[in-house]
Amino acid sequence: MPRVFITGITGQDGGYLAEQMLAEGAEVHGLVHAEDGTAAAFRAAHPEVHLHHGDLADATGLRSLVNEIEPDELFNFAGISSVAYSWEHPIVTAELSGVAAAVLFQAALQVQDRTGRRVACVQASSSEIFGNAPSWPQNEGTPVDPVSPYGAAKAYAHHMAGVYRGKGLHVASCILFNHESPRRPTTFVTRKITAAAARIGAEGTGILRLGNLDARRDWGWAPDYVDAMVRAARHSTADDFVIATGQTHTVAEFAEAALRRAGVGDSWRDHVEVDPELFRPIDTATMVGDAAKARRELGWAPTVPFDELVGRMVDHDVELLRASA
Ligand code: GDR
């Protein structure tokens, strides 16, 4: 069974991957920044996982950790995940979502050269590397042309995946479109909407304040995307793969579906207000991915359509509210 090292293990995707790997009997190692509440909760839920303290900005420490663990598979999910936050902290974003990936690839190659064993790496890349792509759906051939500090940091990591692939390291770069679940923090628009919808549905009153209602996203089910990354790690050749559903919806459509699911009905629009403060300096307008290559080469397909995704998230938030009442 493989020894797996996951950075970003306490995040949405990291948690799902750790659970999938533990179910397979893998030895799971994860990186945590500090022994905070999140790490403690993760440790309590998954005592079998080996958690290591480390700082993504500390290249020397990160390199020695990878050399100590000697993983068979390394999944890089760590870094800044909020595009909005990256506008406030562009340099930190570059370090944690960009440079740290290169450090990990370099360390993985060292381990591979020293042990003679293949170290398979997966970079959780992002559709944000495409920026405002002139055409859609976006695929692996779409020009990399980011428009946010987050997208630029991810673009660097994506390019470095290609560079290290050229050096003989198996580095797959999975270009992930938005992927959601009840584990999403409310800093992301989907969970912000479903948490508010549950509240408004229960109380019959309340306002959901949103930014750009016209932004279009390709929203999929996070565990499906984690499964795609495992397939990419174990595929015979390392490559770039777009992971997406191919369906696109606006933020307004997500809000309508969620509020209706929560029982608000036709008056859903009365509960949504646009707040100009929540607009981004530059926003990618239409994101929709073509995952034909992942289907063909990895045998991957999304399993949860849009309505079902919204339903699962709203139902979870309704349940949370009931439990806390
Ligand atoms: P995104 O996700 O930036 O696409 O990045 P997010 O959910 O934050 O935004 C999606 C779209 O919704 C619009 N929007 C709002 N967004 C937030 N967060 N809050 C609001 O109130 C709001 N109103 C409208 C945004 O402008 C945007 O257009 C996600 C992250 O998971 C990244 O890490 C990942 O790489 C990409 O998806 C693919």
Residues whose N, C-alpha, C, O or C-beta is under 5 A from the ligand:
A	BS01	GDR	S81 S82 V83 S126 S127 E128 L176 F177 N178 T187 F188 V189 T190 R209 L210 G211 N212 L213 A215 V251 L278 D283 T284
